[in-house]
């Protein structure tokens, strides 16, 4: 990034000389400017998002009662010993105005069908299955844990999905949490909304 900033300064200095003295090198200077701009583009975008969005790295469709990650041995081993930490309810409040589209998903399916649909959707998104508990028991709830990788650096992020039966429907809540950094720059909210869109697409062809 430092070299890219220096390159931009040199571009403006070279452009001034080329314009005043008519020297050659406009093409090389333009190419250098393009490379520097491309290098600085993504960090500049992250800086903008850091100012625009709240400092959060754990996003849930249910702020009051977010889904809990599995404590099973299988989940512990799949995460290489990592267990996503919790987040106080008060700390989640900035999520509401920042990500109004992050909401529970309600589908007109029973919990078993919704469970299968989520597995299919997660597979289409390239998520790795960590642990699952099919709907059942006295509550009828179910849950699945996944791991997804970040787009640029390939870091592991953790996702859990909770299923709650309703009359003739199923409520699906998701929680997506980054393992590294205090600010996710909107990545977890985008993951949830992209999943919801993919699920709707799968539902339309169901």
Secondary structure, DSSP 8 states (H G I E B T S, - for coil): -HHHHHHHHHHHHHHHHHHHH--S-HHHHHHHHHHHHHHHHHHHHHHHHHHHS-S-SEEES-STT------SHHHHHHTTT-------HHHHTTHHHH-TT---EEESS-HHHHHHHHHHHHHHHT-EEEEEE-S-TTT--EEEEEEEE-TTT--EEEEEEEEEEETTEEEEEEEEEESS-S--TTHHHHHHHHHHHHHHHHHHT-
